[in-house]
């Protein structure tokens, strides 16, 4: 055979270096695309067709990698949980407190993604590592195993619910008018206080007498209060001398 020389018409033409579809439609890339949609438009905007459009293909191409939309959203939630940086704490109280804030902040970066945690048990490494460490510290401090286990469930639900409600309020107060959503929020709660103040005193004497306390506090202060209540409740059931 005669070797083709540079410029020789017999020299094979180089083909464009285009990635094959199998590489483009890998699971990681599909989850990346779905997460971008969640971040920009919310969970309800995710569909197999919508994600497939990110790759200029049809939804059938995704099914070789992801079984269905439910599995895709589960993978999206796993990806979000993997972002969580587990705090390095020496006591279960510190870890529960710091971890709750970290998880809440992570959810809040991703629109309404906190709702994906409802009815779902995360099985990724980050979630398992956090669970392992928190359980270890609680048990070492004398928290009964059942109390420790159910605490994980209650805290998870509380944190996700707070993050999701925060998103809902943000949607309500970002009305497209161009006005500051925070100011609209203040006006809404001020209106609630005004309406409560007009309630019949004979029927709601305690509520009216404590209306200021009921309406006080920021969202962060209320979140902290809930976490401290949970910590106090668990601590009340701990016995340091427990075998």
Secondary structure, DSSP 8 states (H G I E B T S, - for coil): -----TT-TTS---------HHHHT-HHHHHHHHHHHHHHH-GGG--HHHHHHTTTS-GGGGGGT-S-HHHHHHHHHHHHHHT------SSHHHHHHHHHHHHHHHHHTTTTGGGGGTT----SHHHHHHHHHHHHHHHHTTB-HHHHHHHHHHHHHHHHHHHHHHHHHHHHH--SSSS-HHHHHHHHHHHHHHHHHTS-TTT-HHHHHTHHHHH-S-HHHHHHHHHHHHHHHHHTTB-TT--
